[in-house]
Amino acid sequence: MKQGVYQQSTTQKYPIGLRVPKDDWVFRYCHAETALRPLIDGMNGNLVSIRGDTPAVIYPAESRQIAIPMNPHSVHYVDEQKVDYWKGGKIWIMTEPWSPAVTGAGQFYQIKSSAPAVGGFVTLTLEDPLIQDVPADVEVNVWPNIYSNIVGIPSPFGGEARMSLVCVPLIPVTLGNYFWGLTWGPLMAHCGYSPGRAENDREMYWMANHYGCVPGTEVDFSTAGNAIPQRVGYVLTNTSPWTNMAGAAQLGSDNLFMLQLSP
């Protein structure tokens, strides 16, 4: 590899989102929107940047291209107009009234590439052809590649409790640099609790306002309407009571867990 998993780069060396397995780990190539800390940060900072209507053009089935409107209020408006900003992202196309959805809930595609903006629209090229005609002036939702805008906590943009963890860097990452984010495999959890101390307490959850992981025993599943944090994996170690090197009894718990974000 030109860039190892313990290295960062000021220049992009691989496609954003490239998946690379390494032993029992899986990494994705990412871009840091903020400075990142090892074993803690890695949230997807992208909003639903586009939610609007296509031009007054019919896009026939088997076509691989479709134009999307630009949102001048987006925080990334300037970048969104550049070539390939949307590469590796996703697009949802409404092909009938949303409710009731009699024959389906629309079309969903991977974005292969995007052209520079022209006249307030960007033309996307899809990985696969449209499976049915897209009428003129139809609603679309468009999302950038989830690994293109990785932010840390606390987020300078706010709202970190409304973001999901999508990767974890193994090293400190400088704002604007490219790095390998771990998405699957054994990892040491930043956790202020005792995962696995209680019997059958094996699940791990992630909370931005806690700066890391919490075991399932710390999540309130019983209160109606209570928010449930993001599940990110399970404890790997046998957490039975044990004796340390000094001969002292330990109650049992461990922070080694299986990260399960994207295999």
Secondary structure as UniProt FT lines:
FT   TURN            5..6
FT   TURN            16..17
FT   STRAND          19..22
FT   TURN            23..24
FT   STRAND          25..32
FT   TURN            38..40
FT   STRAND          43..44
FT   STRAND          50..53
FT   TURN            61..62
FT   STRAND          65..69
FT   TURN            72..73
FT   TURN            75..76
FT   HELIX           77..80
FT   TURN            83..88
FT   STRAND          90..93
FT   STRAND          107..114
FT   TURN            119..120
FT   STRAND          121..126
FT   TURN            136..137
FT   STRAND          139..143
FT   TURN            146..147
FT   STRAND          150..151
FT   TURN            156..157
FT   HELIX           160..162
FT   STRAND          168..169
FT   TURN            175..176
FT   STRAND          178..188
FT   TURN            195..196
FT   TURN            199..200
FT   STRAND          203..207
FT   HELIX           208..210
FT   STRAND          212..215
FT   HELIX           216..218
FT   TURN            224..225
FT   STRAND          230..235
FT   STRAND          242..243
FT   TURN            245..246
FT   STRAND          249..250
FT   STRAND          256..260
//
